[in-house]
Amino acid sequence: MTLVPGTVRPRRLRTTPALRRLVSEVRVHPADLILPMFVKETLNEPAPLDSMPGVVQHTLDSLLDAAREAVEAGVGGLMLFGIPEHKDDDGSQADDPEGILNRALTLLRDDLGDSTVIMADLCLDEFTSHGHCGVLDAHGGVDNDATLDRYASMALAQAQAGAQVLGLSGMMDGQVAACREALDLEGFTDVVVMAYSAKYASAFFGPFREAVDSELQGDRKTYQQDPANGREAMRELELDLAEGADVVMVKPGTPYLDVLAEVACESPVPVWAYQVSGEYAMVEFAAAAGAIDRERAIEESLIGFKRAGADAILTYWATEVAQGLKGGASGARS
């Protein structure tokens, strides 16, 4: 059968790699990518993670080397997570100026200056002996309001250490307002507050537990969102914006692209997405088994985030992808 003259042929715009590039609706740029990094106090050399091939827990020295590599590749920012030698019920190392995370922040800011954006995870789970994101009450539940006091103290410590963006990932009610007020009262009015507005109680966080040596007892379903709920994310967004969030986040990414798209449509501030450890691990292990094309799968996943409306993406592939884009190696649309 021959189509009649005048028939619309969408395939015309797909005929060559150059034409496909020209009509691409979204693009991934190195500056859109943020690299999550783990630094562990007790290490003498980087420690590879079995559940996240290619990702390591860093020493301070290796952290600096990897940060410089990322900046050279054009990565937009670095998000730091710290694993202390000592953990306790209140996560006392989280706001200690000599704590591993705050030392790492100062190291990177002193070396890199404003050549990139230095970010800090603001949560207690890496620092507590029970692995929860807040302090516990007498009954073993997470005490929301007592946790806000700890978050405010962490915000000041991280700002003093040189962090330019604070990633409020604990999902406590009122966390944005508590940290914003603490920062402003001490003159840190330029420090950016990034709210994890929609962070779900997800199975896809599994490998992250190894990355931060988590000692979690139980689960986080009383404060992270139910995976079944989408409208609830919009309520969280509204509250975070009212409290002064400068950036909002959806986490995880791929299972919640519908939420990401809706948040992006409604948010007047930048919207970021976190391609979490489980998403990363699935691609790496599937590629190692020969089930998928690794490079194409990575790029396709990032394009999906951009298409859904993410302005920036936290991904463990940030440096690798940025290097490929810088060298013209990107090929998902070729």
ZADO-1210 file (C-alpha; in nm, 4 decimals, padded with zeros to 6 digits):
<atoms>
<atom x="00.0000" y="00.0000" z="00.0000" code="MET" pos="1"/>
<atom x="00.1251" y="00.3476" z="-00.0891" code="THR" pos="2"/>
<atom x="00.0235" y="00.6420" z="00.1250" code="LEU" pos="3"/>
<atom x="-00.1606" y="00.9198" z="-00.0526" code="VAL" pos="4"/>
<atom x="00.0213" y="01.2462" z="-00.1292" code="PRO" pos="5"/>
<atom x="00.0177" y="01.4877" z="00.1627" code="GLY" pos="6"/>
<atom x="00.0184" y="01.2131" z="00.4255" code="THR" pos="7"/>
<atom x="00.1885" y="01.3256" z="00.7450" code="VAL" pos="8"/>
<atom x="00.5155" y="01.1351" z="00.7915" code="ARG" pos="9"/>
<atom x="00.6676" y="01.1843" z="01.1396" code="PRO" pos="10"/>
<atom x="00.9569" y="00.9609" z="01.0332" code="ARG" pos="11"/>
<atom x="01.0929" y="01.2478" z="00.8217" code="ARG" pos="12"/>
<atom x="01.2348" y="01.3993" z="01.1392" code="LEU" pos="13"/>
<atom x="01.4163" y="01.0765" z="01.2317" code="ARG" pos="14"/>
<atom x="01.6086" y="01.0074" z="00.9121" code="THR" pos="15"/>
<atom x="01.9634" y="01.1039" z="01.0197" code="THR" pos="16"/>
<atom x="02.1520" y="01.1439" z="01.3496" code="PRO" pos="17"/>
<atom x="02.2011" y="01.5147" z="01.2780" code="ALA" pos="18"/>
<atom x="01.8303" y="01.5701" z="01.2177" code="LEU" pos="19"/>
<atom x="01.7347" y="01.3756" z="01.5290" code="ARG" pos="20"/>
<atom x="01.9730" y="01.5903" z="01.7343" code="ARG" pos="21"/>
<atom x="01.8313" y="01.9061" z="01.5817" code="LEU" pos="22"/>
<atom x="01.4720" y="01.8268" z="01.6802" code="VAL" pos="23"/>
<atom x="01.5425" y="01.6765" z="02.0237" code="SER" pos="24"/>
<atom x="01.2924" y="01.8170" z="02.2726" code="GLU" pos="25"/>
<atom x="01.5191" y="01.7800" z="02.5778" code="VAL" pos="26"/>
<atom x="01.8930" y="01.7555" z="02.6284" code="ARG" pos="27"/>
<atom x="02.1151" y="01.6522" z="02.9147" code="VAL" pos="28"/>
<atom x="02.4015" y="01.8923" z="02.9871" code="HIS" pos="29"/>
<atom x="02.6894" y="01.8265" z="03.2295" code="PRO" pos="30"/>
<atom x="02.5759" y="02.1206" z="03.4420" code="ALA" pos="31"/>
<atom x="02.2403" y="01.9428" z="03.4933" code="ASP" pos="32"/>
<atom x="02.4140" y="01.6612" z="03.6830" code="LEU" pos="33"/>
<atom x="02.4948" y="01.6403" z="04.0540" code="ILE" pos="34"/>
<atom x="02.7293" y="01.3737" z="04.1892" code="LEU" pos="35"/>
<atom x="02.6449" y="01.2122" z="04.5249" code="PRO" pos="36"/>
<atom x="02.9652" y="01.1237" z="04.7150" code="MET" pos="37"/>
<atom x="03.0300" y="00.9240" z="05.0320" code="PHE" pos="38"/>
<atom x="03.3178" y="00.9977" z="05.2678" code="VAL" pos="39"/>
<atom x="03.3954" y="00.7623" z="05.5568" code="LYS" pos="40"/>
<atom x="03.5994" y="00.8612" z="05.8572" code="GLU" pos="41"/>
<atom x="03.7743" y="00.5293" z="05.9281" code="THR" pos="42"/>
<atom x="03.9109" y="00.4524" z="05.5819" code="LEU" pos="43"/>
<atom x="04.2732" y="00.4575" z="05.4701" code="ASN" pos="44"/>
<atom x="04.1811" y="00.3891" z="05.1088" code="GLU" pos="45"/>
<atom x="03.8590" y="00.4000" z="04.9041" code="PRO" pos="46"/>
<atom x="03.6204" y="00.1115" z="04.9717" code="ALA" pos="47"/>
<atom x="03.4195" y="-00.0239" z="04.6746" code="PRO" pos="48"/>
<atom x="03.0521" y="-00.0977" z="04.7332" code="LEU" pos="49"/>
<atom x="02.9386" y="-00.4476" z="04.6358" code="ASP" pos="50"/>
<atom x="02.5811" y="-00.3369" z="04.5719" code="SER" pos="51"/>
<atom x="02.6819" y="-00.0345" z="04.3605" code="MET" pos="52"/>
<atom x="02.9565" y="-00.1352" z="04.1153" code="PRO" pos="53"/>
<atom x="03.1814" y="00.1599" z="04.0396" code="GLY" pos="54"/>
<atom x="03.0843" y="00.3591" z="04.3510" code="VAL" pos="55"/>
<atom x="03.3090" y="00.3846" z="04.6560" code="VAL" pos="56"/>
<atom x="03.3203" y="00.5180" z="05.0069" code="GLN" pos="57"/>
<atom x="03.5950" y="00.7789" z="04.9935" code="HIS" pos="58"/>
<atom x="03.8769" y="00.8877" z="05.2158" code="THR" pos="59"/>
<atom x="03.9230" y="01.2639" z="05.2370" code="LEU" pos="60"/>
<atom x="04.2075" y="01.2405" z="04.9866" code="ASP" pos="61"/>
<atom x="04.0185" y="01.0303" z="04.7335" code="SER" pos="62"/>
<atom x="03.7106" y="01.2475" z="04.7798" code="LEU" pos="63"/>
<atom x="03.9085" y="01.5516" z="04.6755" code="LEU" pos="64"/>
<atom x="04.0542" y="01.3713" z="04.3722" code="ASP" pos="65"/>
<atom x="03.7094" y="01.2532" z="04.2598" code="ALA" pos="66"/>
<atom x="03.5614" y="01.5984" z="04.3186" code="ALA" pos="67"/>
<atom x="03.8271" y="01.7605" z="04.1032" code="ARG" pos="68"/>
<atom x="03.7595" y="01.5055" z="03.8281" code="GLU" pos="69"/>
<atom x="03.3879" y="01.5824" z="03.8410" code="ALA" pos="70"/>
<atom x="03.4454" y="01.9563" z="03.8246" code="VAL" pos="71"/>
<atom x="03.6825" y="01.9134" z="03.5303" code="GLU" pos="72"/>
<atom x="03.4077" y="01.7181" z="03.3513" code="ALA" pos="73"/>
<atom x="03.1638" y="02.0043" z="03.4082" code="GLY" pos="74"/>
<atom x="02.9365" y="01.8385" z="03.6647" code="VAL" pos="75"/>
<atom x="02.7017" y="02.0965" z="03.8149" code="GLY" pos="76"/>
<atom x="02.7395" y="02.0111" z="04.1837" code="GLY" pos="77"/>
<atom x="02.8583" y="01.7656" z="04.4479" code="LEU" pos="78"/>
<atom x="02.6304" y="01.6235" z="04.7202" code="MET" pos="79"/>
<atom x="02.8231" y="01.4933" z="05.0218" code="LEU" pos="80"/>
<atom x="02.7228" y="01.2203" z="05.2656" code="PHE" pos="81"/>
<atom x="02.9396" y="01.1497" z="05.5703" code="GLY" pos="82"/>
<atom x="02.9908" y="00.8232" z="05.7606" code="ILE" pos="83"/>
<atom x="03.1413" y="00.8852" z="06.1053" code="PRO" pos="84"/>
<atom x="03.3424" y="00.6444" z="06.3171" code="GLU" pos="85"/>
<atom x="03.1153" y="00.7044" z="06.6154" code="HIS" pos="86"/>
<atom x="02.7360" y="00.6858" z="06.5995" code="LYS" pos="87"/>
<atom x="02.4961" y="00.7513" z="06.8874" code="ASP" pos="88"/>
<atom x="02.1257" y="00.8014" z="06.9529" code="ASP" pos="89"/>
<atom x="02.1313" y="01.1751" z="06.8812" code="ASP" pos="90"/>
<atom x="02.3750" y="01.1693" z="06.5889" code="GLY" pos="91"/>
<atom x="02.6136" y="01.3989" z="06.7720" code="SER" pos="92"/>
<atom x="02.8743" y="01.3901" z="06.4948" code="GLN" pos="93"/>
<atom x="02.6322" y="01.5494" z="06.2494" code="ALA" pos="94"/>
<atom x="02.6834" y="01.9039" z="06.3781" code="ASP" pos="95"/>
<atom x="03.0322" y="01.8635" z="06.5214" code="ASP" pos="96"/>
<atom x="03.2665" y="02.1018" z="06.3340" code="PRO" pos="97"/>
<atom x="03.5261" y="01.8234" z="06.3406" code="GLU" pos="98"/>
<atom x="03.2774" y="01.5614" z="06.2178" code="GLY" pos="99"/>
<atom x="03.3697" y="01.3871" z="05.8952" code="ILE" pos="100"/>
<atom x="03.0990" y="01.5495" z="05.6826" code="LEU" pos="101"/>
<atom x="03.1793" y="01.9019" z="05.7957" code="ASN" pos="102"/>
<atom x="03.5523" y="01.8459" z="05.7508" code="ARG" pos="103"/>
<atom x="03.4874" y="01.7184" z="05.4001" code="ALA" pos="104"/>
<atom x="03.2725" y="02.0200" z="05.3152" code="LEU" pos="105"/>
<atom x="03.5474" y="02.2569" z="05.4254" code="THR" pos="106"/>
<atom x="03.8095" y="02.0608" z="05.2328" code="LEU" pos="107"/>
<atom x="03.6158" y="02.0789" z="04.9072" code="LEU" pos="108"/>
<atom x="03.5071" y="02.4395" z="04.9460" code="ARG" pos="109"/>
<atom x="03.8616" y="02.5542" z="05.0254" code="ASP" pos="110"/>
<atom x="04.0011" y="02.3684" z="04.7245" code="ASP" pos="111"/>
<atom x="03.7257" y="02.4191" z="04.4683" code="LEU" pos="112"/>
<atom x="03.5853" y="02.7543" z="04.5749" code="GLY" pos="113"/>
<atom x="03.2933" y="02.8568" z="04.3581" code="ASP" pos="114"/>
<atom x="03.3962" y="02.6437" z="04.0591" code="SER" pos="115"/>
<atom x="03.1135" y="02.4065" z="04.1485" code="THR" pos="116"/>
<atom x="02.8288" y="02.3915" z="04.4011" code="VAL" pos="117"/>
<atom x="02.9130" y="02.2165" z="04.7274" code="ILE" pos="118"/>
<atom x="02.6074" y="02.0495" z="04.8803" code="MET" pos="119"/>
<atom x="02.5499" y="01.8663" z="05.2071" code="ALA" pos="120"/>
<atom x="02.2977" y="01.6007" z="05.2946" code="ASP" pos="121"/>
<atom x="02.1173" y="01.7299" z="05.6027" code="LEU" pos="122"/>
<atom x="01.9818" y="01.4229" z="05.7767" code="CYS" pos="123"/>
<atom x="02.0666" y="01.2179" z="06.0820" code="LEU" pos="124"/>
<atom x="02.0441" y="00.8654" z="05.9437" code="ASP" pos="125"/>
<atom x="02.4171" y="00.8366" z="05.8678" code="GLU" pos="126"/>
<atom x="02.5003" y="00.9531" z="06.2202" code="PHE" pos="127"/>
<atom x="02.2531" y="00.7721" z="06.4467" code="THR" pos="128"/>
<atom x="02.3074" y="00.4335" z="06.6061" code="SER" pos="129"/>
<atom x="01.9474" y="00.3365" z="06.5246" code="HIS" pos="130"/>
<atom x="01.9655" y="00.4520" z="06.1620" code="GLY" pos="131"/>
<atom x="01.6577" y="00.6746" z="06.1672" code="HIS" pos="132"/>
<atom x="01.6485" y="01.0234" z="06.0202" code="CYS" pos="133"/>
<atom x="01.5642" y="01.1827" z="06.3545" code="GLY" pos="134"/>
<atom x="01.5963" y="01.1406" z="06.7290" code="VAL" pos="135"/>
<atom x="01.3694" y="00.8915" z="06.8993" code="LEU" pos="136"/>
<atom x="01.1114" y="00.9489" z="07.1715" code="ASP" pos="137"/>
<atom x="01.0594" y="00.7329" z="07.4799" code="ALA" pos="138"/>
<atom x="00.8471" y="00.4898" z="07.2797" code="HIS" pos="139"/>
<atom x="01.0959" y="00.4411" z="06.9988" code="GLY" pos="140"/>
<atom x="00.9181" y="00.6615" z="06.7468" code="GLY" pos="141"/>
<atom x="01.0846" y="00.9489" z="06.5632" code="VAL" pos="142"/>
<atom x="01.0273" y="01.2720" z="06.7548" code="ASP" pos="143"/>
<atom x="00.9538" y="01.5264" z="06.4820" code="ASN" pos="144"/>
<atom x="00.9933" y="01.8473" z="06.6840" code="ASP" pos="145"/>
<atom x="01.3021" y="01.7394" z="06.8753" code="ALA" pos="146"/>
<atom x="01.4550" y="01.6441" z="06.5415" code="THR" pos="147"/>
<atom x="01.3961" y="01.9957" z="06.4084" code="LEU" pos="148"/>
<atom x="01.6305" y="02.1305" z="06.6752" code="ASP" pos="149"/>
<atom x="01.9000" y="01.8904" z="06.5567" code="ARG" pos="150"/>
<atom x="01.8412" y="01.9870" z="06.1941" code="TYR" pos="151"/>
<atom x="01.8735" y="02.3573" z="06.2741" code="ALA" pos="152"/>
<atom x="02.2055" y="02.2899" z="06.4455" code="SER" pos="153"/>
<atom x="02.3219" y="02.0815" z="06.1498" code="MET" pos="154"/>
<atom x="02.2246" y="02.3583" z="05.9088" code="ALA" pos="155"/>
<atom x="02.4457" y="02.6066" z="06.0907" code="LEU" pos="156"/>
<atom x="02.7362" y="02.3626" z="06.1130" code="ALA" pos="157"/>
<atom x="02.7175" y="02.2796" z="05.7428" code="GLN" pos="158"/>
<atom x="02.6876" y="02.6436" z="05.6419" code="ALA" pos="159"/>
<atom x="02.9877" y="02.7313" z="05.8577" code="GLN" pos="160"/>
<atom x="03.1795" y="02.4445" z="05.6956" code="ALA" pos="161"/>
<atom x="03.1202" y="02.5943" z="05.3508" code="GLY" pos="162"/>
<atom x="02.8133" y="02.4177" z="05.2121" code="ALA" pos="163"/>
<atom x="02.6262" y="02.6285" z="04.9585" code="GLN" pos="164"/>
<atom x="02.3205" y="02.4037" z="04.9339" code="VAL" pos="165"/>
<atom x="02.1653" y="02.2044" z="05.2176" code="LEU" pos="166"/>
<atom x="01.9689" y="01.8963" z="05.1152" code="GLY" pos="167"/>
<atom x="01.6933" y="01.8469" z="05.3714" code="LEU" pos="168"/>
<atom x="01.6203" y="01.4793" z="05.3205" code="SER" pos="169"/>
<atom x="01.4696" y="01.3763" z="05.6554" code="GLY" pos="170"/>
<atom x="01.1015" y="01.4397" z="05.5703" code="MET" pos="171"/>
<atom x="01.0233" y="01.5982" z="05.9072" code="MET" pos="172"/>
<atom x="00.7256" y="01.8353" z="05.9162" code="ASP" pos="173"/>
<atom x="00.8504" y="02.1924" z="05.9396" code="GLY" pos="174"/>
<atom x="01.2128" y="02.1147" z="05.8533" code="GLN" pos="175"/>
<atom x="01.2448" y="02.3849" z="05.5881" code="VAL" pos="176"/>
<atom x="01.1180" y="02.6593" z="05.8173" code="ALA" pos="177"/>
<atom x="01.3383" y="02.5442" z="06.1059" code="ALA" pos="178"/>
<atom x="01.6558" y="02.5439" z="05.8974" code="CYS" pos="179"/>
<atom x="01.5742" y="02.8638" z="05.7092" code="ARG" pos="180"/>
<atom x="01.5131" y="03.0511" z="06.0344" code="GLU" pos="181"/>
<atom x="01.8325" y="02.9213" z="06.1928" code="ALA" pos="182"/>
<atom x="02.0383" y="03.0158" z="05.8881" code="LEU" pos="183"/>
<atom x="01.8922" y="03.3640" z="05.8542" code="ASP" pos="184"/>
<atom x="01.9329" y="03.4470" z="06.2205" code="LEU" pos="185"/>
<atom x="02.3057" y="03.3703" z="06.1954" code="GLU" pos="186"/>
<atom x="02.3553" y="03.5638" z="05.8712" code="GLY" pos="187"/>
<atom x="02.3655" y="03.2702" z="05.6295" code="PHE" pos="188"/>
<atom x="02.0986" y="03.4249" z="05.4107" code="THR" pos="189"/>
<atom x="02.2629" y="03.3099" z="05.0858" code="ASP" pos="190"/>
<atom x="02.2751" y="02.9403" z="05.1744" code="VAL" pos="191"/>
<atom x="02.0257" y="02.7504" z="04.9598" code="VAL" pos="192"/>
<atom x="01.7694" y="02.5206" z="05.1191" code="VAL" pos="193"/>
<atom x="01.6774" y="02.2272" z="04.8981" code="MET" pos="194"/>
<atom x="01.3751" y="02.0342" z="05.0250" code="ALA" pos="195"/>
<atom x="01.3170" y="01.6675" z="04.9554" code="TYR" pos="196"/>
<atom x="00.9493" y="01.7486" z="04.9118" code="SER" pos="197"/>
<atom x="00.8505" y="01.4068" z="04.7809" code="ALA" pos="198"/>
<atom x="01.0681" y="01.1345" z="04.9273" code="LYS" pos="199"/>
<atom x="00.9066" y="00.7947" z="04.9266" code="TYR" pos="200"/>
<atom x="00.9556" y="00.4966" z="05.1602" code="ALA" pos="201"/>
<atom x="01.1119" y="00.3038" z="04.8756" code="SER" pos="202"/>
<atom x="01.2723" y="-00.0363" z="04.8232" code="ALA" pos="203"/>
<atom x="01.5004" y="00.1347" z="04.5720" code="PHE" pos="204"/>
<atom x="01.7069" y="00.2825" z="04.8559" code="PHE" pos="205"/>
<atom x="01.8464" y="-00.0625" z="04.9363" code="GLY" pos="206"/>
<atom x="02.2092" y="-00.0248" z="04.8175" code="PRO" pos="207"/>
<atom x="02.2324" y="00.3153" z="04.9873" code="PHE" pos="208"/>
<atom x="02.2154" y="00.1322" z="05.3200" code="ARG" pos="209"/>
<atom x="02.5535" y="-00.0233" z="05.2418" code="GLU" pos="210"/>
<atom x="02.6918" y="00.3093" z="05.1191" code="ALA" pos="211"/>
<atom x="02.6295" y="00.4826" z="05.4536" code="VAL" pos="212"/>
<atom x="02.6791" y="00.1777" z="05.6793" code="ASP" pos="213"/>
<atom x="02.3175" y="00.2133" z="05.7881" code="SER" pos="214"/>
<atom x="02.2145" y="00.0626" z="06.1194" code="GLU" pos="215"/>
<atom x="01.8439" y="00.1136" z="06.0545" code="LEU" pos="216"/>
<atom x="01.6087" y="-00.0657" z="06.2893" code="GLN" pos="217"/>
<atom x="01.2582" y="-00.0979" z="06.1457" code="GLY" pos="218"/>
<atom x="01.1523" y="00.1230" z="05.8567" code="ASP" pos="219"/>
<atom x="01.0811" y="00.4870" z="05.7743" code="ARG" pos="220"/>
<atom x="00.7178" y="00.4606" z="05.6729" code="LYS" pos="221"/>
<atom x="00.5975" y="00.6983" z="05.9453" code="THR" pos="222"/>
<atom x="00.7791" y="00.9925" z="05.7904" code="TYR" pos="223"/>
<atom x="00.8618" y="00.9095" z="05.4285" code="GLN" pos="224"/>
<atom x="00.5743" y="00.9063" z="05.1809" code="GLN" pos="225"/>
<atom x="00.3596" y="00.6070" z="05.0927" code="ASP" pos="226"/>
<atom x="00.4431" y="00.4921" z="04.7351" code="PRO" pos="227"/>
<atom x="00.0689" y="00.4744" z="04.6652" code="ALA" pos="228"/>
<atom x="00.0170" y="00.8483" z="04.7151" code="ASN" pos="229"/>
<atom x="00.0682" y="01.1092" z="04.4474" code="GLY" pos="230"/>
<atom x="-00.1539" y="01.3973" z="04.5621" code="ARG" pos="231"/>
<atom x="00.0218" y="01.3939" z="04.8972" code="GLU" pos="232"/>
<atom x="00.3401" y="01.5031" z="04.7207" code="ALA" pos="233"/>
<atom x="00.1677" y="01.8200" z="04.6058" code="MET" pos="234"/>
<atom x="00.0681" y="01.8975" z="04.9622" code="ARG" pos="235"/>
<atom x="00.4295" y="01.8520" z="05.0720" code="GLU" pos="236"/>
<atom x="00.5389" y="02.0779" z="04.7855" code="LEU" pos="237"/>
<atom x="00.2977" y="02.3513" z="04.8917" code="GLU" pos="238"/>
<atom x="00.4188" y="02.3377" z="05.2522" code="LEU" pos="239"/>
<atom x="00.7882" y="02.3443" z="05.1590" code="ASP" pos="240"/>
<atom x="00.7387" y="02.6414" z="04.9286" code="LEU" pos="241"/>
<atom x="00.5473" y="02.8284" z="05.1989" code="ALA" pos="242"/>
<atom x="00.8354" y="02.7643" z="05.4411" code="GLU" pos="243"/>
<atom x="01.0918" y="02.9078" z="05.2009" code="GLY" pos="244"/>
<atom x="01.2399" y="02.6188" z="05.0018" code="ALA" pos="245"/>
<atom x="01.4662" y="02.7428" z="04.7229" code="ASP" pos="246"/>
<atom x="01.4731" y="02.4087" z="04.5382" code="VAL" pos="247"/>
<atom x="01.2505" y="02.1009" z="04.5664" code="VAL" pos="248"/>
<atom x="01.3303" y="01.7347" z="04.5081" code="MET" pos="249"/>
<atom x="01.1512" y="01.4166" z="04.4037" code="VAL" pos="250"/>
<atom x="01.3151" y="01.0913" z="04.5195" code="LYS" pos="251"/>
<atom x="01.3404" y="00.8182" z="04.3904" code="PRO" pos="252"/>
<atom x="01.3200" y="00.9106" z="04.0260" code="GLY" pos="253"/>
<atom x="01.2111" y="00.6462" z="03.7768" code="THR" pos="254"/>
<atom x="00.9202" y="00.4930" z="03.9755" code="PRO" pos="255"/>
<atom x="00.7832" y="00.8444" z="04.0408" code="TYR" pos="256"/>
<atom x="00.8118" y="01.0198" z="03.7043" code="LEU" pos="257"/>
<atom x="00.4409" y="01.1021" z="03.7247" code="ASP" pos="258"/>
<atom x="00.4997" y="01.2833" z="04.0542" code="VAL" pos="259"/>
<atom x="00.8057" y="01.4558" z="03.9134" code="LEU" pos="260"/>
<atom x="00.6079" y="01.5801" z="03.6127" code="ALA" pos="261"/>
<atom x="00.3282" y="01.7177" z="03.8292" code="GLU" pos="262"/>
<atom x="00.5704" y="01.8858" z="04.0701" code="VAL" pos="263"/>
<atom x="00.7555" y="02.0400" z="03.7746" code="ALA" pos="264"/>
<atom x="00.4293" y="02.1805" z="03.6374" code="CYS" pos="265"/>
<atom x="00.3371" y="02.3430" z="03.9687" code="GLU" pos="266"/>
<atom x="00.6688" y="02.4511" z="04.1197" code="SER" pos="267"/>
<atom x="00.7909" y="02.8110" z="04.0796" code="PRO" pos="268"/>
<atom x="01.1374" y="02.7048" z="04.2020" code="VAL" pos="269"/>
<atom x="01.3865" y="02.4605" z="04.0451" code="PRO" pos="270"/>
<atom x="01.2917" y="02.0929" z="04.0596" code="VAL" pos="271"/>
<atom x="01.5541" y="01.8232" z="04.0997" code="TRP" pos="272"/>
<atom x="01.5291" y="01.4452" z="04.0902" code="ALA" pos="273"/>
<atom x="01.7467" y="01.1808" z="04.2555" code="TYR" pos="274"/>
<atom x="01.8315" y="00.8708" z="04.0541" code="GLN" pos="275"/>
<atom x="01.8813" y="00.6575" z="04.3615" code="VAL" pos="276"/>
<atom x="02.1084" y="00.3654" z="04.4429" code="SER" pos="277"/>
<atom x="01.8618" y="00.0949" z="04.3439" code="GLY" pos="278"/>
<atom x="01.8001" y="00.2540" z="04.0052" code="GLU" pos="279"/>
<atom x="02.1749" y="00.2697" z="03.9495" code="TYR" pos="280"/>
<atom x="02.2297" y="-00.0895" z="04.0623" code="ALA" pos="281"/>
<atom x="01.9565" y="-00.2301" z="03.8384" code="MET" pos="282"/>
<atom x="02.1192" y="-00.0900" z="03.5267" code="VAL" pos="283"/>
<atom x="02.4700" y="-00.1925" z="03.6303" code="GLU" pos="284"/>
<atom x="02.3751" y="-00.5504" z="03.7147" code="PHE" pos="285"/>
<atom x="02.1500" y="-00.5902" z="03.4111" code="ALA" pos="286"/>
<atom x="02.4263" y="-00.4606" z="03.1861" code="ALA" pos="287"/>
<atom x="02.6809" y="-00.6921" z="03.3493" code="ALA" pos="288"/>
<atom x="02.4479" y="-00.9827" z="03.2711" code="ALA" pos="289"/>
<atom x="02.4306" y="-00.8761" z="02.9065" code="GLY" pos="290"/>
<atom x="02.0606" y="-00.7985" z="02.9305" code="ALA" pos="291"/>
<atom x="02.0775" y="-00.4322" z="02.8258" code="ILE" pos="292"/>
<atom x="02.3094" y="-00.1833" z="02.6567" code="ASP" pos="293"/>
<atom x="02.4591" y="00.0001" z="02.9550" code="ARG" pos="294"/>
<atom x="02.5423" y="00.3356" z="02.7962" code="GLU" pos="295"/>
<atom x="02.2115" y="00.3664" z="02.6149" code="ARG" pos="296"/>
<atom x="02.0161" y="00.2704" z="02.9257" code="ALA" pos="297"/>
<atom x="02.1977" y="00.5315" z="03.1345" code="ILE" pos="298"/>
<atom x="02.1327" y="00.8096" z="02.8889" code="GLU" pos="299"/>
<atom x="01.7731" y="00.7050" z="02.8299" code="GLU" pos="300"/>
<atom x="01.7057" y="00.7139" z="03.2017" code="SER" pos="301"/>
<atom x="01.8464" y="01.0663" z="03.2317" code="LEU" pos="302"/>
<atom x="01.6491" y="01.1860" z="02.9315" code="ILE" pos="303"/>
<atom x="01.3368" y="01.0518" z="03.1026" code="GLY" pos="304"/>
<atom x="01.4040" y="01.2740" z="03.4039" code="PHE" pos="305"/>
<atom x="01.4547" y="01.5784" z="03.1841" code="LYS" pos="306"/>
<atom x="01.1435" y="01.5031" z="02.9813" code="ARG" pos="307"/>
<atom x="00.9414" y="01.4774" z="03.3033" code="ALA" pos="308"/>
<atom x="01.0612" y="01.8233" z="03.4036" code="GLY" pos="309"/>
<atom x="01.3718" y="01.7823" z="03.6210" code="ALA" pos="310"/>
<atom x="01.6021" y="02.0828" z="03.6058" code="ASP" pos="311"/>
<atom x="01.8888" y="01.8838" z="03.7573" code="ALA" pos="312"/>
<atom x="01.9527" y="01.5186" z="03.8403" code="ILE" pos="313"/>
<atom x="02.1489" y="01.3592" z="04.1218" code="LEU" pos="314"/>
<atom x="02.3083" y="01.0524" z="03.9695" code="THR" pos="315"/>
<atom x="02.6047" y="00.8299" z="04.0512" code="TYR" pos="316"/>
<atom x="02.6938" y="00.8398" z="03.6812" code="TRP" pos="317"/>
<atom x="02.7348" y="01.2186" z="03.6831" code="ALA" pos="318"/>
<atom x="03.1068" y="01.2309" z="03.6124" code="THR" pos="319"/>
<atom x="03.1023" y="00.9537" z="03.3539" code="GLU" pos="320"/>
<atom x="02.8079" y="01.1023" z="03.1660" code="VAL" pos="321"/>
<atom x="02.9503" y="01.4543" z="03.1834" code="ALA" pos="322"/>
<atom x="03.2806" y="01.3318" z="03.0426" code="GLN" pos="323"/>
<atom x="03.0947" y="01.1594" z="02.7591" code="GLY" pos="324"/>
<atom x="02.8892" y="01.4674" z="02.6814" code="LEU" pos="325"/>
<atom x="03.1975" y="01.6892" z="02.6934" code="LYS" pos="326"/>
<atom x="03.3726" y="01.4577" z="02.4504" code="GLY" pos="327"/>
<atom x="03.0745" y="01.4217" z="02.2198" code="GLY" pos="328"/>
<atom x="03.0262" y="01.0563" z="02.3102" code="ALA" pos="329"/>
<atom x="02.6541" y="01.0802" z="02.3856" code="SER" pos="330"/>
<atom x="02.4718" y="00.8431" z="02.1542" code="GLY" pos="331"/>
<atom x="02.1177" y="00.7690" z="02.2615" code="ALA" pos="332"/>
<atom x="01.9776" y="00.9881" z="01.9827" code="ARG" pos="333"/>
<atom x="02.2256" y="00.8847" z="01.7143" code="SER" pos="334"/>
</atoms>
